[in-house]
Amino acid sequence: MGPAPQDRPYRIVALSARTSEALAASRARMAAHLAAHAGLSLSDVAVTLATGREVFTHRYAIVANDVAAVVEALRAGDGRAPRRRDVVVASGHVTTGFDVPTTFMFPSVAAVPPPEAAASDPRPPEVQRCLQQAEERLAGSLPVSLMEALDEGPGDPAAMLSWLPAAFAAQVGAARQLQAWGLCPADANGHGAGAFAAAVICGELGFDEALDRVAGWSRLVADGLVENYAVDEPPAVPDPDPDPDPRHVIVPVDIDARAAQLAAQVAAAWVRGAAADLSMGAPGRRIHLPGYAFSRTPGSSRSPEVEHDDVAHSARPLSAAEQRVLFLDLVRTTPNVEHTVVTVSEIEGPLDVAALQQDFAELQRAHPVLRTYFTQRGRSWAAVERPDPAVSLEIHRESGAAEPGAGPELVRAQLAERPFSPANAALVRGLVATWGDRHVIGLAAYRGLIDKPGITGLLDTLLRGRDAAEITTIGSN
């Protein structure tokens, strides 16, 4: 038996390309790869696709909780919904630039999930945290717990003593969860309890102050002194516009939204150009997955598939792993050499250094993680992609002959002993040491950005991009 549904959290699997044809080809490649490697972790797949890849304007995102569902959705393509009801697919074409502004809309009518969905899709951490905070503040004044109130719905006026504060806390928690996943609104609006949630998200009210006002309002509703807006007022969010404004994204924040629903909101906003952390801050390791075409085009410095869009790239928030490593290094007084990951490969045969430099530049264009640096903006840090490659391979032509096995260790030591400056500097470097027809190629990267499997995979890609007749690989580690 496989894991229970609650043990298989929902993830966002996202692809993008410069054209719809390239996106279709990318979907097909990814579906074939995942079908052939059924044992892959969905979290690893999602994290790999969400970090260190170029983001183009034609986009496709899947929200699912197992790899088989992702394969089905990838093969379905645009315009054909997956057969499974627990899978969400979003697609879009960004035409107005990245970082399209978003507005959170907080309706006043509960969209209660069906029991089977609620059982397999838990309330997200930020929702649970806000409900707990509200429960503690209102202790002794609630007829039923806030969790019970959400499960049972608005009910009669007396039930509003618990339900209105629960609706408010759940909506604030849902909005904070979206923000934790990188979907940050430029504005927020709402009705009923949602109006107070919007005020908290906009910074106009603190959580406790807004909660006290909602609790006071709930007492008036329970006493029949004011109208029960949560039931009588129409939803604040209309049906989806079939032709939405490409310059603005509306994100409805439903009462008692579950994790999969919020992930679907993130995916839907991202395919329309909103900035978001598609890894959802979840743990996962980078693995080998099909990427963009990597080839040298005669007479051209870049391949068609990795050519940049005419849309400016933007900064993104640091992931939790990036923050941990970066902040540790910022307070250190000694070099951060232990945060340098290195991989080397020894090859034999004639080596065209100029062609290898060109291949390394193409590798950087195809993998934006190699063009990423960390910078401080105000009081926070962000990861920013350079539009073009900024690093060249260092070439060391050594005299004499290296003893067997000594070359890789020498290159490894040279790369590992040079710490990276974590702020406003390149976080990858490459070195080629040559002894006649014997060469050692090494890549090093900052651990906060790329792990060992990731940098090893990139070196393998660099070597695969060359004519196999030119070199013989002796070994790599």
Residue, then its C-alpha position, 0 to 999 in steps of 0.5 A: m500500500g502507498p502512503a495515506p493521502q494526508d502523507r502525500p502533500y500537494r506540490i506545484v509542478a511547473l514548466s515554461a517555454r518561449t513558445s507554445e510549441a516548445l512548452a508542448a515538447s517540454r511537457a512531453r519530455m517531462a511526462a516520458h521521464l517521470a513515467a520511466h522513473a516512477g520512484l521519483s519523489l514528487s517533492d524533489v521534482a517540484v523543487t528542482l523545477a522551481t529553483g534554478r531554471e529560466v522562467f519563460t512566458h508560456r507557462y503550465a502548472i500542475v497541482a497534485n500529490d503523486v507523480a502518476a497524476v502529474v504524468e497524466a496531466l502533462r500528457a493531457g495538455d491544454g484544454r483537457a482536464p485530468r480525469r482525477r478530481d484532485v488534480v488542478v492544471a493551470s496554463g497561461h501566456v504572460t504578455t505584460g511582464f513579470d511580477v504582475p501585481t495581485t490583489f487578495m479578495f476576501p469573500s464573506v461566504a464560506a466555500v466549505p470543502p467536501p468531506e472527502a477533500a477535507a480529509s485528504d487536504p489538511r489546513p495549511p500551517e499558517v491557517q492552523r497558527c492563526l486559528q490557535q492564536a485566535e482561540e487563545r485570545l478568545a478563550g472562555s467566550l466561544p461556544v465551540s472551538l474555532m476548528e469545529a465552527l469551520d467544520e460545521g459552517p455558519g449555522d444559526p445566529a448563536a453559532m456566529l460567536s465562534w464562526l465569525p472569528a474562525a472565518f476571520a482567522a482562517q482567511v488571515g492564515a490563508a493569506r499569510q500562507l500565500q505570502a509565505w509561498g511568495l505570492c505577495p499582494a499589492d492590495a487587499n479587499g474584502h466583505g464581512a469578516g473578510a474586510f477585517a482580514a484584508a485590513v490585517i494583510c494591508g497593515e491597517l490593523g493588527f491581528d489581535e485588534a481586528l480579532d477583537r472587533v470581529a468578536g464584538w461584531s459576532r456578539l451583535v449578530a448573535d443577539g440579533l442586533v445586526e444583519n448576518y452578513a456572512v450568510d445574507e451578503p453575496p460573495a465578494v468575488p465574482d465568477p472568473d472573468p473569461d478574459p481577465d486583465p493581463r496587467h492584474v491578478i485577482v486572488p480569492v482567499d476563501i474561508d477555510a481554504r485548504a493546502a491544495q486550494l491555496a497551491a492552486q491559487v499560487a499556480a493560477a497566479w504564476v501562469r498569469g505572471a505573478a511572482a511566487d515561490l513554486s517550491m512552497g518552501a517544501p523540503g526537497r533535493r535537486i535531481h536530474l530532470p529534462g531541461y532546455a535544449f543545450s546545443r552550440t549553434p554555428g554562428s550564434s552565441r546562444s541556442p534558440e530555446v534558451e534565448h531570453d524573453d523580452v521581459a525583464h527578470s525580477a528578484r525572488p525571495l530567498s528559500a529557507a535553505e538559502q536564508r540559513v546558509l547566507f545568514l550564517d555566513l553574514v555573521r561569520t568572521t572566518p572564510n566560508v570555505e565549508h559552504t563551497v561545493v566542488t565537482v571535478s572531471e578528468i578527461e583525456g584528448p585534444l581540448d578546444v578551450a574556446a569552444l568549451q568557454q562557449d559551452f560554459a556560457e550556454l550552460q549559464r544561459a540555460h540554467p539561471v541558477l548559475r547567473t544568480y546572486f544574492t543582494q540586500r534590498g532594504r531590510s530583506w535579501a533577494a536572489v537576482e538573476r543576471p540577464d547574461p553569463a558573468v563567469s568564464l572558465e579559468i584556464h591553468r596550463e600547467s607545466g610538466a606532467a601530473e602524477p596519476g590522480a593528482g590533477p583532480e585533487l589539485v583542482r578540487a583543492q584550488l576551488a574548495e579553498r577559495p570562499f565565495s562572497p555571498a553578497n552581490a557576487a557570482l556564486v559559481r566558478g569554473l577551472v580547467a587545468t591542462w597537462g598536455d592532452r590531460h585535463v581536469i575540469g572543475l566547477a564550484a558553487y555556493r552551497g546556499l544556492i546549489d548542492k553537490p548533486g546539482i553542481t555535479g549534474l551541471l558539469d555532466t551537462l557541460l561535458r555532454g554538450r561537446d563532441a564525444a569524439e574530442i575527449t575521453t572521460i577518465g573519471s569524475n567525483 
